[in-house]
Amino acid sequence: MISGGWVCALHVRTAGLGGAALGSDEEEAVYLAYVVIDVLTNQVIGEREYAVRPTRRPSEELQTGQPLDVVVQQFDEFVRSLQVDPHSPLFRLVTDGQPPLRQCLHPEACSKDLNLPTYYARFHDLRKEYVRAYTLRAVTPRSQPAPPPPDHPTCLLDMLNYLGITPYAGENFYAAEVKDMASVIQRIITDGFRLELPETIDLVLETGICSKDDEIDGNCIVRARGLPWQSSDQDIAKFFRGLNVAKGGVALCLSPQGRRNGEALVRFISQEHRDMALKRHKHHIGPRYIEVYRATGDDYVQVVGGATCEAVAFLSRGAQVIIRMRGLPYDATPQQVLEFFSTGDDPVNVLDGADGVLFVRRADGRATGDAFVLFAKEDDSPKALSRHRKLIGARYIELFRSTTAEVQQVLNRSLETRTSQASTPSTASAPAESLLPVALVPQHVITSGTAKDCVRLRGLPYEAQVEHILTFLDEFAQNIVMQGVHMVYNAQGHPSGEAFIQMNSETSAFLCAQQKHHRYMTFGKKQRYIEVFQCSGDDMNLVLTGGVTPATSPKVLSPGTLMSPPPPAPRILAQHIAHQSLLARQHENLLLSLRQPLILPTYMRAPSPAYPVQMLQQTQLLPTKRSYDRAFTQNEAPPAKRSYVPQQMSPALSLPMFSYGTSPPIFSYANTQPMLSPFNTIPPSLSAGLPAGYGTALSAALPSSISSPFPGSLSMSLFPSYPYYHGV
């Protein structure tokens, strides 16, 4: 509470948006105005305006201004010239809302590596002070206006109208707002109200531990995506500089392989700060823009919630720095880790000695090659990281800045693995499926049928999540049905690089496959081209089960959620196709090896007065080649149909004829009857229907017996069969 001292009205303008959207476009400040008021005398004792020169995008109109750090220094000197110490706790800034300091000055100063004076980290929000004075405390203004005071003034004009203050109408247009703010502040002081409960801006992220039993307000969580993989929790806190992050409120998310995936969950102290964080969507860390979305409390607890006493005991030692070591020898000891940091140039001591080293182990107790190490001070961080890629024995060690949430994630995964292994049917009475984090859904329950309203993605990065797939599909993502993204996992519970997407129609699936096939998915610094195929529910079942009936098909699909359960392994489609193709080639080669050259007669017309040509008899030898389309010479194209019927024959009578050029061969595993009927003799109906003179010629032209080219002991259902056509 301030009963004396000084308050300073501060007004900020940027090169972009103003009002409630101030600072949301990441534009630089171009104008600062200050009015200093003595609280005891309620008089203005000094005013200053400054034009600020932007440095990222210089403007010709603002070349006369000064850089931000120079302007801040000039105002500091001006306040001291008034015989006022700006660093005194009795000196406070007052702003119209939260954005001027939280969304403008502090983020810009952090991006430019500027250190603002400490009094910029404490201020009063004029709108909140106005509500405390005239709404919560029901302080009656002197003018006695009829309407009640607004609970949430949206702008400075609302406060001026209620208090009956005439807005500034002088020539200095830019200074109008800061002068109106000074008028409201003086009226509040005149009415006997004192400024209390100042706002603070946290400049340092404090560590903290979260338990799985903690209740987290879901209105205070955001998800940041697109972070550089080497980002630490401090880097993320700097991105949200100006907003107060809760203790231990930055949780770096890990991929199924235990590596950072470029995402983080951030917990703020209030919903007001969360809403301001959402306005930093697509702001930048260096050259990378960061996406910011809403998240839930369950998402946050699932990532950072600790469930082991081991993690709590390790993280409760009061360390300010946590370093993750990767690539350690499996037989490494705490003493080797201590010597690694305490020897050589610029040595650093581990907090609490061997108790400050935590090795990560698998479910069976074997070492993973990872460890976490604690250090007492922030200054120890660069010293420890300077040993990156130095050796322990013959192995080089990778070092990364870590967080409490990362420690808990790694240990939680180890705990979940132990729990799942200890709860199998052989060692526990409850079925293991009931202990999985997500209930798996059989494929035939998700979708089935021959409608090609699904697409299959192949070649995905193993780190890819559902969000990355939605980004890759771009405009086609709006055609995905509810919970229609299903990831495929292998036997170890790791992503297989494949996914199935359920679309709302066959047309959507077709267009998606056409437009996105062999397009690139950017994942960090990697680019992977993705294969996209249109498929049906039955095709999906074939991929996942390899022909197993739906009632016994393994559970391999995630049920359209963002979680990654470890399901059993599917039979890979490539293996199934290769197996079937091999069988097909073996069957066809066996067929052609058993086939004898078949001699077919060519029947010519009988002599007639109109056609004085003698009947000829000619035979052709069909070569036994694998491809019948190439059975003819290069100069002779395969005919459309090789039938020749005498005109004197009855239209209802036809001769047996083979055609290899009219239709593609039929390849079937389901034929139960041979399509080619063997004739050992000429059918009687054929001889009876021939005109006079044809029977003798036909008998002479045909061999004594015509046998089927297929041995009777072989099943026709195993071979590719060709249609048997009657000549027309």
Long-range contacts (C-beta under 8 A, 24 or more apart in sequence): 1-194, 1-195, 1-196, 1-197, 2-39, 2-90, 2-92, 2-194, 2-195, 2-196, 3-39, 3-194, 4-39, 4-40, 4-90, 5-39, 5-40, 5-88, 5-90, 5-91, 5-92, 6-36, 6-37, 6-38, 6-39, 6-45, 6-84, 6-90, 6-91, 6-92, 7-36, 7-37, 7-39, 7-91, 7-92, 7-93, 7-94, 7-124, 7-185, 7-195, 8-34, 8-35, 8-36, 8-37, 8-79, 8-91, 8-92, 8-93, 8-94, 9-34, 9-35, 9-37, 9-94, 9-95, 9-126, 9-178, 9-181, 9-182, 9-185, 10-34, 10-93, 10-94, 10-95, 10-100, 10-101, 10-123, 10-178, 11-95, 11-96, 11-100, 11-175, 11-177, 11-178, 11-181, 12-95, 12-100, 12-101, 12-104, 12-105, 13-174, 14-104, 15-54, 15-57, 15-59, 19-155, 20-97, 20-99, 20-154, 21-279, 22-97, 22-99, 22-100, 22-103, 22-104, 23-99, 23-102, 23-103, 23-104, 23-107, 23-279, 24-103, 24-279, 24-280, 26-107, 26-280, 26-283, 26-284, 28-52, 28-54, 28-55, 28-56, 28-57, 28-68, 28-108, 29-54, 29-68, 29-104, 29-105, 29-108, 30-54, 30-59, 30-62, 30-65, 31-174, 32-71, 32-75, 33-174, 33-175, 33-177, 33-178, 34-75, 34-78, 34-178, 35-178, 35-179, 35-181, 35-182, 36-79, 36-82, 36-84, 37-182, 37-185, 37-186, 37-189, 39-189, 39-194, 39-195, 42-186, 42-189, 42-190, 44-182, 45-82, 45-84, 46-78, 46-79, 46-82, 47-175, 48-74, 48-75, 48-78, 49-174, 49-175, 50-74, 50-75, 55-112, 68-105, 68-108, 68-109, 68-112, 68-114, 69-112, 69-114, 72-114, 72-116, 72-117, 72-120, 76-117, 86-117, 86-119, 87-117, 87-118, 87-119, 91-119, 92-119, 92-122, 92-123, 92-124, 92-195, 92-198, 93-119, 93-120, 93-122, 93-123, 93-124, 94-123, 94-124, 94-125, 94-126, 94-129, 94-181, 94-185, 94-195, 95-123, 95-124, 95-125, 95-126, 96-126, 96-127, 96-156, 96-177, 96-181, 97-125, 97-126, 97-127, 98-125, 98-199, 98-272, 98-276, 99-276, 101-201, 101-242, 102-201, 102-242, 102-243, 102-273, 102-276, 103-242, 103-276, 103-279, 105-242, 106-201, 106-241, 106-242, 107-241, 107-242, 107-280, 107-283, 109-241, 110-238, 110-241, 110-242, 120-201, 121-200, 121-201, 121-203, 122-198, 122-199, 122-200, 122-201, 123-198, 123-199, 123-201, 124-195, 124-198, 124-199, 125-199, 126-156, 126-159, 126-181, 126-184, 126-185, 127-152, 127-153, 127-159, 129-188, 129-193, 129-195, 130-159, 130-184, 130-188, 132-193, 132-196, 133-188, 133-191, 133-193, 134-162, 137-193, 139-191, 139-192, 139-193, 141-187, 141-191, 142-191, 156-180, 156-181, 156-184, 159-184, 160-184, 163-187, 200-244, 201-242, 201-244, 202-244, 202-245, 203-241, 205-233, 205-234, 205-237, 205-245, 205-249, 205-250, 206-247, 206-248, 207-247, 207-248, 207-315, 207-319, 207-320, 207-404, 208-246, 208-247, 208-248, 208-249, 208-404, 209-248, 209-306, 209-311, 209-312, 209-315, 209-316, 209-404, 209-408, 210-248, 210-300, 210-301, 210-304, 210-305, 210-306, 210-405, 210-408, 211-305, 211-306, 211-307, 211-312, 212-301, 212-305, 212-306, 212-307, 213-305, 214-301, 214-305, 215-297, 216-267, 216-297, 216-298, 216-300, 216-301, 217-271, 217-297, 218-295, 218-296, 218-297, 218-298, 219-271, 219-274, 220-246, 220-267, 220-268, 220-269, 220-270, 220-271, 220-273, 220-274, 220-297, 221-265, 221-266, 221-267, 221-268, 221-274, 221-294, 221-295, 221-296, 221-297, 221-299, 221-300, 222-265, 222-266, 222-268, 222-274, 222-277, 222-278, 222-292, 222-293, 222-294, 222-295, 223-263, 223-264, 223-265, 223-266, 223-292, 223-293, 223-294, 223-295, 223-299, 224-263, 224-264, 224-265, 224-266, 224-290, 224-291, 224-292, 225-262, 225-263, 225-290, 225-291, 225-292, 225-293, 225-467, 226-262, 226-288, 226-289, 226-290, 226-291, 227-260, 227-262, 227-263, 227-264, 227-285, 227-288, 227-290, 228-262, 228-285, 228-286, 228-288, 229-259, 229-260, 229-261, 229-262, 229-524, 230-400, 231-260, 231-264, 231-285, 232-400, 232-401, 232-402, 232-403, 233-264, 233-401, 233-403, 233-405, 234-401, 235-285, 236-264, 236-266, 239-280, 239-283, 239-285, 239-290, 240-266, 240-268, 240-277, 240-280, 242-276, 243-268, 243-273, 243-276, 243-277, 244-268, 244-269, 244-270, 244-273, 245-269, 248-304, 248-403, 248-404, 248-405, 250-403, 250-405, 251-300, 251-303, 251-304, 251-403, 251-405, 251-406, 251-409, 252-403, 252-405, 252-406, 253-303, 253-409, 254-406, 254-409, 254-410, 255-462, 255-463, 256-462, 256-463, 256-493, 256-494, 256-495, 256-564, 257-462, 257-463, 257-494, 258-370, 258-410, 258-413, 259-463, 261-463, 261-465, 262-524, 265-295, 265-299, 265-300, 265-303, 265-304, 265-405, 267-300, 303-405, 303-409, 304-404, 304-405, 304-408, 304-409, 305-408, 305-412, 306-408, 306-411, 306-412, 307-412, 307-415, 308-411, 308-412, 308-415, 310-358, 310-411, 311-407, 311-408, 311-411, 314-358, 314-372, 314-374, 314-407, 315-404, 315-407, 315-408, 317-351, 317-352, 317-355, 317-356, 317-374, 318-351, 318-376, 319-351, 319-356, 319-374, 319-375, 319-376, 320-375, 320-376, 320-377, 320-378, 320-380, 321-374, 321-375, 321-376, 321-377, 321-378, 321-380, 321-381, 321-384, 321-401, 322-372, 322-373, 322-374, 322-375, 322-401, 322-402, 322-403, 322-404, 322-406, 322-407, 323-372, 323-373, 323-375, 323-381, 323-384, 323-385, 323-399, 323-400, 323-401, 323-402, 324-370, 324-371, 324-372, 324-373, 324-399, 324-400, 324-401, 324-402, 324-406, 325-370, 325-371, 325-372, 325-373, 325-397, 325-398, 325-399, 326-369, 326-370, 326-397, 326-398, 326-399, 326-400, 327-369, 327-395, 327-396, 327-397, 327-398, 328-359, 328-367, 328-369, 328-370, 328-371, 328-392, 328-395, 328-397, 329-369, 329-392, 329-393, 329-395, 330-366, 330-367, 330-369, 331-367, 332-359, 332-367, 332-371, 332-392, 334-359, 336-392, 337-371, 337-373, 337-392, 340-387, 340-390, 340-392, 340-397, 341-373, 341-384, 341-387, 344-387, 344-390, 345-386, 346-383, 346-386, 347-383, 348-375, 348-380, 348-383, 348-384, 349-375, 349-376, 349-380, 350-374, 350-375, 351-375, 351-376, 358-407, 360-410, 360-411, 360-414, 361-414, 362-414, 362-417, 363-414, 363-417, 363-418, 363-421, 370-410, 372-402, 372-407, 372-410, 420-566, 436-565, 436-566, 437-563, 437-565, 438-558, 438-559, 438-561, 438-563, 438-565, 439-559, 440-555, 440-556, 440-557, 440-558, 440-559, 440-565, 440-567, 441-555, 441-557, 441-559, 442-550, 442-553, 442-555, 443-537, 443-540, 443-541, 443-544, 443-545, 443-550, 443-553, 443-555, 443-556, 443-557, 444-537, 444-541, 444-550, 444-553, 446-486, 446-502, 446-537, 446-540, 446-557, 446-559, 446-560, 447-502, 447-537, 447-540, 448-537, 448-538, 448-541, 448-550, 449-536, 449-537, 449-538, 450-536, 450-537, 450-538, 451-506, 451-536, 451-537, 452-506, 452-509, 452-510, 452-534, 452-535, 452-536, 452-539, 453-502, 453-503, 453-504, 453-505, 453-506, 453-508, 453-509, 453-536, 454-500, 454-501, 454-502, 454-503, 454-509, 454-534, 454-535, 454-536, 454-537, 454-539, 454-540, 455-500, 455-501, 455-503, 455-509, 455-512, 455-513, 455-532, 455-533, 455-534, 455-535, 456-498, 456-499, 456-500, 456-501, 456-532, 456-533, 456-534, 456-535, 456-539, 456-540, 456-543, 457-498, 457-499, 457-500, 457-501, 457-530, 457-531, 457-532, 458-497, 458-498, 458-530, 458-531, 458-532, 458-533, 459-497, 459-528, 459-529, 459-530, 459-531, 460-495, 460-497, 460-498, 460-499, 460-521, 460-528, 460-530, 461-497, 461-521, 461-523, 461-526, 461-528, 462-494, 462-495, 462-497, 463-495, 463-523, 464-495, 464-499, 464-521, 464-523, 465-562, 465-564, 466-561, 466-562, 467-562, 468-521, 468-523, 469-499, 469-501, 472-516, 472-519, 472-521, 472-530, 473-501, 473-512, 473-516, 474-516, 476-503, 476-508, 476-511, 476-512, 476-515, 476-516, 479-503, 479-504, 479-505, 479-508, 479-512, 480-504, 482-560, 483-559, 483-560, 483-561, 484-560, 485-560, 486-557, 486-558, 486-559, 486-560, 487-557, 487-558, 487-564, 488-543, 488-544, 488-556, 488-557, 488-570, 489-556, 489-558, 489-564, 489-565, 489-566, 489-567, 489-569, 490-569, 490-570, 491-568, 491-569, 492-566, 493-564, 493-565, 493-566, 493-567, 494-566, 495-564, 496-570, 496-572, 498-543, 500-535, 500-540, 500-543, 500-557, 506-534, 509-534, 509-535, 510-534, 542-573, 542-576, 543-570, 543-571, 543-572, 543-573, 543-576, 544-570, 544-571, 545-570, 545-571, 546-570, 546-571, 546-575, 546-576, 547-571, 547-576, 584-667, 584-720, 587-718, 587-719, 587-720, 588-626, 588-719, 588-720, 589-626, 590-719, 591-710, 591-719, 591-720, 592-624, 592-625, 592-626, 594-709, 594-710, 594-711, 594-714, 595-624, 595-709, 595-710, 596-709, 597-621, 597-622, 597-623, 597-624, 598-622, 598-658, 598-709, 599-703, 600-658, 601-698, 601-701, 601-702, 602-644, 603-644, 603-646, 603-655, 603-698, 603-701, 604-644, 605-646, 605-647, 605-648, 606-646, 606-648, 606-691, 606-693, 606-694, 608-648, 615-697, 617-697, 617-700, 617-701, 619-701, 628-660, 628-665, 629-660, 629-661, 631-660, 643-725, 643-727, 643-728, 644-727, 645-727, 645-728, 646-691, 648-691, 649-689, 649-690, 649-691, 650-689, 652-689, 653-686, 653-689, 653-690, 654-726, 654-727, 654-728, 655-686, 655-726, 655-727, 656-686, 656-726, 656-727, 657-725, 657-726, 657-727, 658-722, 658-724, 658-725, 659-723, 659-725, 660-722, 662-725, 663-723, 665-720, 665-721, 665-722, 666-720, 666-721, 666-722, 666-723, 667-720, 668-717, 668-720, 668-721, 669-717, 669-718, 670-717, 671-716, 671-717, 671-721, 672-716, 672-717, 673-716, 674-708, 674-710, 674-716, 674-721, 675-716, 675-721, 675-722, 675-723, 675-724, 676-708, 676-709, 676-710, 676-721, 676-722, 676-724, 677-708, 677-724, 678-706, 678-707, 678-708, 679-706, 680-705, 680-706, 680-707, 681-705, 681-706
